[in-house]
Amino acid sequence: MARLKEIFVLKKIFVMFLFLSVVMAMTGCSIFGDDDDNSYVGPVAVNAPASAAAFSGVTMSFNPTITLSSDGTTHTFTYQNLAADAGQTVFPDAAGATLSGTYSYAPDSSDKASGQLNFDFAGTDKDFLVTVKNFTGLGNSITSFQVFKVGDTTNTAYPVTIVSGTLAPAPATQNTGGSGTTPATIPDSLKSQVKKLKFFAAQQSYPTGFPYKADDVVDFTFSGSGSLSVGSSYRDLGTPVKYPDSEELVWHDSAHGIYYALSFKQDGAFNEINVYSDPAKKPETFYGQFTE
């Protein structure tokens, strides 16, 4: 009798498992997680900070720990380097003391994702300059980046931890899109997401320099501030525009002379990204589309 009861219970569990599998499959979910939807929410590439004042209130560590402060005009810092010699003596040794000084910052005029920080120590010859780049963030807050000491022949990238404070990236560039367009924004559901999409080619041949071929898989990174970056090199295309009589969100990739048009399903969910020639010039050429 006990054996029959055990078999009956196991059958009930099996039937419930089958029922849940069918229901979740119909709703697009998975009992074992949802790792195959080609998207995830997490830190994405963002611009470098816009000014020295943006670092105010931030404590960051990349072996030395530096706390920065600014009143908008004068930018000061305190500096500690308590780490033992672990191959990072490229940065000044404070010998256990807390040093101080002033800092300056210049964003790179040709690369919105990098800049340079200069630390000028008071009363010492420990001054140094670092290039800051490879910023990632969530929403309007930078979560990590890397520093490269200017003059270091090894060109070593030192990962930076934000210990406290909020470091904001520079706003995304607004894509003007040309005559007749209006500025647009991406929905909140896409912010801080990366979509891994496959390219389906619509043409037999493409113009010289066209960046994709059939079945290429490309990352489309939507920042918390609404900009779009494409590919592993994070080409920042800024924020989208809309063309008259269209609900698609459009970005211009000036480096390749193409346009990306993001469309949505009736329920507002992500649909696809179509690739076109200039919509303002007729006839318009449809090059293909990126889908999940």
Order of alpha helices (4+ residues) and beta strands (2+ residues): alpha-beta-beta-beta-beta-beta-beta-beta-beta-beta-beta-beta-beta-beta-beta-beta-beta-beta-beta-beta-beta
